[in-house]
Amino acid sequence: MDHYNDLLPYDKDFEVLHCAQFFVVEIMTSPMIAKLKKLNRNYLLTKALAYSIEELISHATNRVLQMVPVYMNKMYFKNLSPLAVEHLLKLRLDTSESNIFIAFVWWMQKNPEHSHAFPRLLELIELHLLDDRHWDMLFKTTELIDRNFCQTLLNEQRILAQRVQKVVDQNLIKSANNIRLINGMKTLMEEITSSSPSYHYRCITIDLKQLFVLNCLKFELKNNESYVIFVSKDMREWECIINYYGCYGQQILYFDERVVRFINIRFRNRYPKAKIKNVEALYSTDPFEFDPITTLNVPKHNLVHMKMLLEPYIVGMQRYGDVTNDHVTHKVNKSIVYHFSQPYIIGSMKLLLNEESSYYVEVASRFGQWNRVFAEENVSGWRIVTFVQQPVLFVKIVGTKAPTEYFHLYKFECPARCNTASTPQALLKCINHQTSERMRRMLRRKYLNISRARCLRAKG
């Protein structure tokens, strides 16, 4: 049987396989399918669709789709039948609409005998996302299709594209496999890796496929990353909504609600590829507060878990000393540095010191740019640390005096939660503490100016 298969021309192979499947002749179908899977992906897809061989259609489709991020050019539809082109266009390929259009126009030019199918296929491309230069390609040398039909189609698409959906408290991105990527690649691990469109940044661009009202994005970073997020309705005008430095792990981002279709995440770090996973885009009704000036979240609950502080190594965290009986000890005048997964607006924290000690606290929105915000001498018990609310990514706690050569930190909460465990004096301080509004604005404006400069560099 194998020798007989090798002697058959490929066109005959498909005919024989189609008959073998119809009459359920398993002894023939399995070896023939294995042989045909080795054919050129475009040729295989065309023939598999013509003969309705589902296993080969699925195999060929996956091979074609895998090549989109690395092989998308004007000859992408080469040797495809109109049925095969229609099959791929309905799948919303992971590339820009302009790339798809350029490849389709090339296919039209090379296949004038299929001109009857041009209007039906063109309806599967979103013309309203294209520029005038792409539009002119249809009529520049030879009129490939009726101009009036195209104009009518464009007008209809523009009207439909204005429809906006507001889906409350539901993630619009169910998995990495059901989103459309304009830039980036999907992996078998449900991760999305960035593309490198230039030497200046790496990026991931997600197409939600229609307009939605959003006020929240969530995703998990694989590495320590600095990133900027732009959003757009049509990929023509982009708005910067997030600009964060030195983040890692889970990112939960709130912003003013707005209508969005495209989400562009640009990374500025040394890693060859940025990776994210568990991406969510939604309109959230969860109670949250964010600073309108810096767009940073203002947390209402404790962000720090002692287990994280006690780990031997956490990305971005530096600690001197040892872990003893579930608390941190370090030599006097050394430091504990805690790195939040993303920057927040912070104005308080709580420390538990069982021994009479002296210490000071510094915060920073960028590592190394420390601002001393609080200091106490010869104190013990729960300490409420309050200061002007400001952008914070790093917290440094330095013990300067202790009964022995070691400073002990038993508990750490940020922001502070005023409760009955606090001393009456500390509670009063936590409730009545007044900060300078002028100082608060100055610190936020400073952070905002830095963020805007980074946004402009990323956009450029």
BABADREN-598298 format. One record per atom (N, C-alpha, C): residue in one letter; y, x, z negated. Coordinates in pm, whole numbers, plus 50000, padded with zeros to 5 digits. Last residue first. Layout:
# residues N
AYXZ ...
//
This chain:
# residues 460
G558345074947998 G558715083348111 G557555091048167 K557045064147785 K557315055447900 K557655063648023 A557045085747609 A555775080247656 A555965071847783 R559795089047568 R559015100047627 R557695094947681 L560375064147455 L561005067947581 L560265079247648 C558835065847220 C558585055247318 C559145058947455 R560085087047089 R558715088847134 R558345078247237 A562545074747038 A562515086847120 A561115089247174 R561715054146870 R562295050947001 R562265063047093 S560845068846647 S559895060746723 S560425057546862 I563275079746559 I562185088646600 I561195081146687 N564595055846499 N565155064946601 N564095074646651 L562975045646292 L563095038446418 L563625047546529 Y563415064046086 Y562065062646141 Y562125056046279 K566145058646048 K565705072146083 K564325071746147 R566075031945971 R566735035546097 R566315049446143 R564785034745726 R564115027445833 R564735030845968 L566675049145581 L565345054745601 L564625047945716 M568855030945589 M568995044345644 M567635050445674 R567885008545454 R568205007745597 R568295021445661 R567615019745199 R566455014245268 R566715013645418 M570265025945136 M569285036745149 M568065031845227 R571314999745127 R571865009445220 R570895020945243 E569924988544921 E569704983245055 E570234992945160 S568445005344660 S569655004744742 S569324999744882 T566474985144441 T566674996744528 T567884994544615 Q565504976144119 Q566394973344231 Q566594986044311 H562964963043920 H563464974943990 H564294971044112 N561834942443782 N563294942543792 N563854954143871 I559044946543795 I559624933643835 I561114934843867 C558634972943709 C558094968543837 C558774955843887 K559834972843457 K560344981843561 K559894977243699 L558224954943327 L559634951843342 L560234960043454 L555814969743333 L555914956743400 L557354953043427 A556484991643176 A556194993643317 A556284980643395 Q556834979142930 Q557964986342990 Q557744988243140 P554254968442884 P555404959442900 P556594966442966 T551744984743094 T552524984042971 T553704974742990 S549154967543275 S550334975943269 S551044974443136 A547234948543274 A546814962043235 A547994971343222 T548314925643375 T548294927143230 T547834940843185 N550134937543667 N549194928843598 N549174932143449 C551404944843975 C551804943043835 C550854933243769 R550274967644190 R550044953644155 R550374952144007 A551774989644425 A551444986144287 A551234971044274 P550164994344751 P551304993344660 P550844988744522 C548075014844566 C549295014844648 C549185003544750 E546615031144288 E546795019044368 E548105019944445 F544345050744123 F545495051444212 F545525038644295 K543025065743825 K543135054543918 K544395056144001 Y542985091843718 Y541855082943698 Y541855070943793 L543645124843747 L544075112043803 L542885102543800 H544515152743559 H543505142543583 H544155129743635 F544995187743588 F545635174543589 F544575164143628 Y544115216143396 Y543755206443498 Y544495193243477 E544605232143186 E545085237143315 E544755227443428 T545445206142950 T544715218242990 T545285222943122 P547365186342930 P546885192942807 P546085205542835 A549765193043195 A548635185643139 A548175192843013 K552105192843464 K551815196043324 K550685187343275 T552245185643724 T552965197943685 T552695202043541 G550495171943990 G550535173043845 G551165186243805 V551505154544263 V551425168244211 V551535167844059 I550625135744537 I550755135244391 I550515149244337 K551745123044838 K551345135344768 K551625133644618 V550915102345104 V551375102644965 V550845115344900 F551755093445438 F551125102745344 F551765101245206 L553145072845552 L551795075545605 L551025084545509 V555745050245520 V554895059845451 V553545060745521 P559075039145540 P557835041745613 P557025052745545 Q560205023945225 Q560385032445342 Q559055034245415 Q561955012944943 Q560955009845045 Q561245017645172 V562685035344686 V563235027944799 V562135025444903 F560225031244424 F561215038944500 F561715030444614 T558045034244142 T558845026044234 T559905034644300 V555095035143974 V555995043644053 V556735034644152 I553865029543667 I554365022343784 I555405031143853 R551015040643505 R552385044143543 R552745036343671 W548905035743232 W549265031043366 W550735034143393 G548755066743038 G548445052743065 G548785048943209 S551615088442975 S550195085542988 S550005070743012 V553965116242998 V553625102042996 V552105100543007 N555655139743048 N555025136642919 N554725121742904 E557805128643304 E557345139443217 E556745133643090 E557955119643652 E557925116143510 E557375127943430 A559395110543966 A558875120843876 A558935115543732 F559765102144314 F559545098244176 F559015110144096 V560155111244570 V560655097944539 V560535094344391 R560695136444802 R560335133644664 R560985120544621 N559375137745113 N560545132445044 N560125129044901 W558215160145369 W558065153345240 W559405149145181 Q556885165745631 Q558275161545610 Q558355153145482 G554155170045637 G555025181545618 G556475177945591 F553385143545857 F552885153645765 F553825165845761 R555535116245839 R554985126645926 R554595138345838 S556355101445638 S555875093945754 S555325103445859 A555705107945293 A556125112745426 A555595103145532 V556435113644943 V555885105745053 V556415111245185 E555605125844618 E556325127244744 E555645118544850 V555875125844269 V555285119544388 V556195122044507 Y554955145543979 Y555935139744072 Y555195134744196 Y554235147643623 Y553865147643765 Y555075143443848 S552675154243308 S553895153343389 S553485154443536 S550775136943051 S550945146243163 S552315144643224 E548345127342829 E549795129142845 E550035140342945 E545535112042989 E546105122442905 E547605123342930 N545085091843171 N544565090043034 N545095100542937 L546875076643406 L546765089843344 L546285087843200 L546905059143696 L546365058643561 L546135072943511 L549525046443899 L548645057543863 L548135055343721 K550715026644167 K550315027444027 K549345039044008 M553685021944371 M552285025544352 M551995026344203 S556135011844619 S555595012644484 S554145017344487 G556945008144876 G557995010444777 G557475011444636 I556275010945226 I555795011945088 I556985014344996 I555245001245530 I556455001245449 I556005000245303 Y552805023745679 Y553215011045619 Y554605012545559 P550725039145931 P551915038745846 P552225024645798 Q547125040845885 Q548275038145970 Q549505037445879 S545435050545693 S544915049845830 S546015046745931 F547045074145471 F546725060545512 F546225060545657 H546085100545287 H546495097445423 H546075083145455 Y547075118145001 Y546355106545054 Y546965102545188 V546685147844841 V547405141444951 V546535130045004 I547235163544540 I546335154144608 I547175147544718 S547895198244450 S548255184644492 S547075176844545 K548875220744180 K548245218044310 K548495203344342 N549985219943929 N550855224244040 N550145224644175 V546875223843768 V548285220543758 V549055227443871 K543925216543954 K544735225743875 K546195221743879 H542575183543931 H542975195444006 H543835204243918 T540305156443948 T540985166643866 T541395178043957 V539685122143982 V540035134644048 V540735143943950 H536765103843868 H538205105943881 H538455119843938 D534025100643816 D534745090743896 D536265092043888 N533305124443676 N533195111143616 N534105101043685 T535165144443882 T534465144343753 T534485130243697 V535675163744156 V535475150044116 V534635150143989 D538135190544164 D536785185144162 D536805170344126 G540565206744378 G539955203544251 G538585197344267 Y542705193044619 Y542305205044549 Y541685200844417 R542635176944930 R542515175844786 R542075189244729 Q543825158745205 Q543645171845145 Q543595170244994 M542925138345477 M543215139445335 M542935153545286 G542175136245747 G543595137145716 G543915139045570 V539225120245676 V540075124845785 V541535124845741 I537965132445372 I538395120645448 I539345125845556 Y535525146945180 Y536445148945293 Y536715135645362 P534365138344941 P534635152644960 P535605155345075 E535925109044797 E535055115044897 E535395129844915 L537795098144631 L536835107344572 L535895113644673 L539265080644780 L539965092144724 L538995102644672 M537375061644834 M537915069444945 M538585082044893 K537025051544578 K535885057644645 K536345066244761 M539445039944523 M539145052744460 M537955059544525 H541355027644785 H540125025844708 H539735039544653 V544425013744871 V543685025744832 V542455021744752 L545934991644912 L545364997945031 L544415009344997 N546394961044751 N546104975344734 N545394980844858 H548604938544927 H547434941644846 H547214956644842 K550704935945093 K550794928644968 K549624931744875 P552484957945318 P551264953045254 P551524946045122 V554174954245591 V554544955145450 V553364949545370 N553834972245900 N553364962045807 N553884964845666 L556604980646113 L555504984546025 L555134973045931 T558804976846273 T557574969646310 T556384973546223 T561284985446189 T560304995846227 T559024989946285 I562624960446162 I563294972246217 I562294982346271 P561034941246047 P561524938846182 P562194951046246 D558074947645879 D559484951145882 D560024949646024 F555944920145811 F556194933145872 F557694935245882 E553494901945643 E554904905645650 E555014919045719 F551304873545661 F551584887845669 F553084889845676 P548794850245646 P550104853945590 P550294869045595 D547294842945961 D547174849045829 D548564852345776 T547354834046214 T548114826046118 T547954831345976 S547514852946513 S547034851546377 S547954842746294 Y546354855246821 Y547504849346752 Y547014845746613 L544894886646932 L544884872846884 L546254868246838 A542524910047016 A543864905347049 A543904890647013 E540554937846923 E540864923646907 E542314921146947 V537954961246972 V539314957047006 V539464941946988 N535864979446898 N536134967046823 N537564962246846 K537255012346965 K536215002146972 K536644990146889 I538405041547145 I538615030347053 I537435020847065 K539235075247208 K538205064847205 K538585054147104 A540595099247430 A540785090447316 A539745079347324 K539585130947533 K539465116647554 K539745109247423 P540435156247442 P540345153447586 P540305138547617 Y542865157847180 Y541515154747220 Y541475151447370 R545505161347104 R544845172447173 R543465168947226 N547595132447175 N546935142047088 N546135151947171 R548815105947239 R549455118947252 R548835128747152 F548105076247429 F547765085647322 F548405099247349 R548915042647483 R549075056547528 R548895065947409 I547815012247584 I547805021147468 I547845035547519 N548874982147708 N548754996247744 N548875004847618 I547964950847808 I548164959047688 I547874973547726 F548994921447975 F548524935247984 F548904942947859 R549954896647881 R548724897147960 R548134911347959 V551844877847646 V551284890647690 V550084888247781 V554564865847470 V553614862747576 V553164875847640 R554744870347112 R555284871647247 R554174868447347 E555664873446770 E554854867146875 E555564868147009 D556224905446632 D556774892346668 D555954886246781 F553174919646495 F554464920646562 F554964906546591 Y550664939946339 Y551364927146353 Y552714929546420 L547644956446347 L549034956946391 L549594942946409 I545394976846214 I545734962646212 I547244961646233 Q542864999946274 Q544274997046294 Q544474981846298 Q540495020946120 Q540885007246154 Q542395005746162 G540855055946210 G540105044546158 G540655031146205 Y544205069746201 Y542765070946217 Y542105058146169 C547345085046308 C546525074046255 C545045076946277 G549775099846380 G548755104746288 G547875094146227 Y552215074546442 Y551875088746441 Y550735091146343 Y553065047346658 Y552525052646534 Y552085067146551 N554675021846777 N554735036346798 N554325043146667 I554714990746948 I554144998846839 I554285013546876 I556014979647167 I555954971747044 I555434979846924 C557834982547460 C557184990447354 C557204982247224 E557214965447757 E557964965447631 E557164973147526 W557584966948110 W556804969947990 W557714970547868 E557394951048416 E558274953948303 E557424955348177 R554974950648567 R556224955648623 R557184959848511 M552774938648464 M552664953048491 M553904958548562 D553264912948372 D552934914448513 D552774929048558 K553784912448103 K553264900148163 K552714902648303 S552954938247864 S553634933347985 S553004920148028 V553374963747612 V552794951247662 V553614946247781 F552464995247468 F553364987347552 F552634974547593 I552115016647198 I551575004747266 I552694997547340 V551265050047128 V552335040547156 V551715028847232 Y549835072446882 Y549785063746999 Y551005054747007 S547885098546757 S549235092946763 S549295084546891 E544745100246582 E545535098546704 E546965094146673 N541625111146494 N543005110646446 N543925110646569 N539125090446660 N539685103046610 N541065100546549 K538545063646706 K537435073046684 K537925085846620 L540075034646574 L540225047646639 L539035056646606 E539695000746634 E539275011946550 E539375024846630 F542084973746638 F541074982246699 F540764993746604 K544114945246690 K543264952946600 K542334961546683 L547204927946704 L546194936146772 L545414943746666 C549184898646709 C548324907846633 C547364915046727 N550384878846844 N551194885246740 N550394895446661 L550534862547166 L549914871747070 L550904875546962 V549774839547408 V550724842347300 V549994850747196 F548764850347735 F548454844947603 F549614848047509 L548024848648080 L549034849947975 L548574843147846 Q544994865148192 Q546014854748201 Q546974856648083 K543614889048169 K543334880548285 K544224868248297 L544094909548001 L543534897347940 L543254886448044 D543524942448062 D544014930248128 D543324918248064 I544454972947918 I543584961247911 I544264949447979 T544435007047946 T545174994947983 T544214983347995 I544775036947782 I543855025847804 I544715013647835 C545585071747845 C545885057747819 C544705048647844 R547185102547770 R545965095447806 R546185080847771 Y549925122147899 Y549315112847804 Y548005107547861 H550625142848072 H551455140247955 H550775130947854 Y549315145548308 Y549125156248211 Y549805153248079 S547975112848389 S548935123848404 S548625134448301 P545835095848351 P546635094348473 P547665105248494 S543035096548219 S544115106548214 S544935105748342 S541625070448014 S541745077848139 S542895087648124 S539725066847709 S540965067047786 S540785074047919 T536985045247639 T537595058447643 T538775058347737 I535645022147426 I536495023547544 I537145037247537 E532285013647321 E533575020347304 E534335020047435 E529725004947329 E530764994847309 E532125001147280 M528135025647408 M528295023647264 M529365013247231 L528325029147675 L527165021747628 L527255018647480 T531845024347755 T530665032447729 T529525023547680 K534425020047998 K533555014547895 K532335023547878 M537535036748051 M536135034748086 M535385028847968 G540905034048190 G539925036348086 G538515033448136 N543015009048316 N542815023348291 N541825024748177 I542234982748335 I542994988548446 I542915003648439 L539464964448244 L540224976648217 L540924981148344 R538724933348117 R539004940748240 R539894952648205 I536024924747898 I537434926647929 I537574934348060 N533404923347822 N533974911447886 N535484912547906 N532604946947700 N532034943747831 N532684931747898 A533674947947449 A534224957047550 A533754953347689 S534014913347346 S533364926447344 S533984935047452 K535984893447325 K534714891947253 K533964905147242 I539154889447290 I538304899947346 I536994899847269 L540524871147149 L540414868747292 L539504878747361 N539734857946839 N539824870146917 N539594867147065 Q541634832646696 Q540404836046769 Q540644848546852 D543944820946587 D542944827446500 D541604829746568 V544614800046859 V544944803546721 V543724809346648 V545834805447167 V544554803547099 V544714808746957 K547814795047400 K547964799347262 K546684795547188 Q548544803347739 Q547654797547640 Q547964803247502 V550604795648014 V550424803647891 V549494796147796 R551244799048358 R550614791348251 R550284800348132 Q552094814348563 Q553044811748457 Q552444803948340 A550184815048761 A550294826748673 A551244824648557 L550624792148911 L549474792548819 L549594803848718 I552884801049055 I552974789348967 I551844789648864 R551834822549198 R552954824749106 R553094813149007 Q549934809849360 Q549504819049254 Q550604821549152 E551604795649535 E550664788449447 E550224797249330 N552884816749666 N553664807049589 N552774799449490 L550674829149793 L551474836449695 L552264826849606 L549904808949972 L548974813449867 L549734820649756 T552154808350137 T551764796450060 T550854800149944 Q552014834050244 Q553184830050165 Q552864817750080 C549564832950382 C549764842450272 C550924838450182 F550104813750579 F549034811450481 F549234820450359 N552104827050719 N552424814650648 N551374811350543 R550704848550834 R551744851050734 R552084838450654 D547264851650887 D548454843550911 D549474845250798 I546184885750912 I546004872150863 I547324864550881 L546834909551025 L545434907350990 L545154892950950 E548764920451267 E548754909351172 E547314905451143 T549034955451272 T548434943551331 T548424932551226 T550974969651118 T550624973351255 T550054961451331 K551784951950893 K552544963550939 K552234967251083 F550654931150758 F551334927750884 F551964939950951 L549554939450522 L548844929050596 L549414926750735 M551394956550410 M550184962350470 M549414952150553 D553334942250279 D553604946150418 D552364951850486 W552294940650021 W552384928550103 W552534932150251 H552784966249931 H551404961949952 H551374949650043 R555534966049913 R554904975850002 R553434972250028 D556064947049718 D556354943849858 D555654953449954 D553274947049484 D554634950249525 D554824946649673 L551254922349309 L551474933149405 L552964935149433 L550734900049164 L550814912649090 L551144924549179 H550414879549341 H551664879649264 H551814892249180 L547854881249441 L548944886849521 L550234888049441 E544944886249327 E546194881049269 E547394887649337 I542234876149528 I543114887149487 I544434881349439 L540924854849630 L540344860949509 L541164872849459 E542074848649869 E542354839749755 E541844845349623 L540904865750045 L542234869249995 L542614860449875 L538574852150112 L538484864050027 L539834867749967 R539554831750277 R538764828450158 R538704840250060 P540844846550485 P541604837750395 P540844834750265 F538564861850601 F539724868150536 F540474858750442 A536554850150745 A536364850750600 A537594856250527 H537254853351008 H537154839650958 H537044839150805 S536984880351056 S538324875251027 S538294860850974 H534874896951112 H534734887850997 H536064881350961 E535614913851309 E534664903251346 E534444893351232 P537124933751188 P537844922251247 P536904910851287 N536684955250988 N535744944251015 N536454932051075 K538624973450932 K537364978550988 K536394967551027 Q540604957950819 Q540894965450940 Q539634970151010 M539294948850589 M539714939450692 M539944946550824 W539034973050448 W537814966050494 W538164955950602 W541744977850396 W540974987550477 W539724980850531 V542224955850229 V542924956850357 V542204966550449 F540594963150010 F540294951050087 F540974951350224 A541854985849911 A540484986849960 A540114974850047 I544304974049837 I544284984849937 I542884986349997 F543414956149637 F544034951149760 F544004961749870 I542474973249437 I541544963849501 I542104959049635 N544874985949372 N543744993749423 N542744984949496 S546354963749277 S546814971049396 S545704979449456 E545054956549047 E544994947349160 E545444954249289 S543264984348898 S544464976348922 S544294967449045 T539954979248762 T540994987548823 T542194978548850 D537254966748733 D538014974248632 D538954984348698 L537164935448915 L536844949648899 L537784956548800 R536164906648908 R537394912448853 R537174927048816 L534104893549033 L533794900348907 L535024906648842 K534934884749278 K534804874649171 K534554881049034 L534664907649429 L536004902849395 L535964892549283 L531864908949464 L532564918849381 L533944914049339 H531354886549631 H530624888449505 H531354897949412 E532944892549854 E533254880949770 E532594882149632 V531504914449950 V532894916249908 V533304904749816 A529084901550014 A529094911949911 A530514914549860 L529924884150218 L529304878650098 L529334888849983 P530834902450413 P531784893350347 P531224887350218 S529094933650340 S529244921150413 S530314912650345 L530054967950335 L529744955550265 L529934943550356 N530854992150438 N529494987450471 N529094974850394 K533274997750184 K532645002250309 K531204997150319 F534884992549972 F534094981350026 F533364985050155 Y536205016949930 Y535275012149828 Y534355000949880 M538075030850070 M536785028350135 M535735022550040 K540255035449905 K540395025250008 K539075021850078 N538655039149582 N539595043349686 N539565032849797 M537115046449288 M537875035849354 M538875041649453 Y535565062949138 Y535395063749283 Y536265053649357 V535815059448867 V535855073248918 V535875074149071 P535735032148801 P536745040748737 P536875054548800 V533565022548980 V534965018348994 V535935028148928 M530925028248940 M531695037849019 M533175034449027 Q529835006948808 Q529935019648736 Q530805029748809 L529714987649011 L530734986448906 L530914999448830 V527484996749160 V528814995949222 V529904995649116 R525444994148970 R525745007349028 R527135007449091 N525514966448923 N525794975948814 N526144989648867 T524764957349180 T526064953849122 T526444963549011 A522124966749204 A523164971949294 A524554969149238 H520874951448998 H520834966148999 H521964971949083 S521384924849079 S521844929748949 S521914944948946 I520074925249327 I521504921649319 I522084927149189 L517464930749253 L518204940849330 L519704937949330 E516854906949120 E516724919749051 E517504930749122 E517294887049321 E518124887749202 E518044901349132 I517634884349640 I516694891449553 I517434895049425 S518754871549872 S518724865049739 S517674871149648 Y519234883750109 Y517874878750089 Y517674872549950 A521914890350085 A521484883150205 A520104876750185 L521924905149849 L522584892149852 L522114883849972 A520544927649940 A519994919949828 A520624906049822 K522254937650140 K520944932350175 K520354923550064 T524544944949987 T524654936050103 T523324929550135 L523434962749800 L524054950349754 L524154940249869 L522554983649969 L521594976249888 L522174962949843 Y524984993050069 Y523984987450162 Y522984978850085 N526085002149828 N526754991749907 N525794984950004 R524205021849737 R524535010149655 R525184998949736 N521465034149924 N522915034049905 N523345020949839 L518265031149747 L519145030449864 L520615031549824 K516605028949535 K517105042349564 K518095042349681 K515585003649527 K516635006949430 K517265020549457 L513415003749697 L514704999349749 L515855002449653 K511295012249529 K511705020149645 K513115016649691 A511124991449345 A511375005149298 A511855014049411 I510464970649521 I511744970249449 I512104984149400 M507894979049597 M508954977949698 M510334977649633 P506384978249361 P506634991049427 P507754990449531 S506694948949306 S507114959449213 S507344972849281 T505604933949528 T507014933449493 T507464945349406 M502804937249554 M503704942449657 M505154943549608 I501654925849337 I501184939149375 I502054945549482 E502714900049328 E503254910349239 E502854924349282 V503514876349515 V502544887149535 V503034899349457 V504784850449543 V504444856549413 V503314866749428 F505834840949773 F504424837949752 F503874844449624 F508414850849741 F508234836349762 F506794832249732 Q507984877949724 Q508484870849606 Q508254855749620 A507124882649985 A506224885749873 A506664878649745 C509424876050131 C508204867950147 C507254870050029 H511114896550041 H511514882550024 H510294873350035 L509714918850125 L509904916549982 L510274901949955 V509924916150404 V508604915650342 V508714912550193 E512714918850429 E512054906750475 E510684905050409 F513134944250324 F513744932650258 F513094919650301 D511704959750511 D511344959750368 D511884947450298 K513124956550745 K511814949850734 K511364949250588 D515264973050678 D515504958850705 D514214950850693 Y513954998250655 Y514504991650537 Y514764976850560 P510745001350820 P512205002550818 P512774994350703 L507705013550671 L508535002050709 L510005005850717 L506305034650568 L506435033950713 L507365022750760 D506155030850297 D506955042150347 D507175041450497 N504335009750278 N505745007650245 N506625018450304 Y501925022650338 Y502435012150428 Y503925009750404 H501635039050119 H501795045250250 H502375035150348 D501305019749918 D502465028549914 D502715034750049 M498795008350000 M500005000050000 M501265008750000 
//
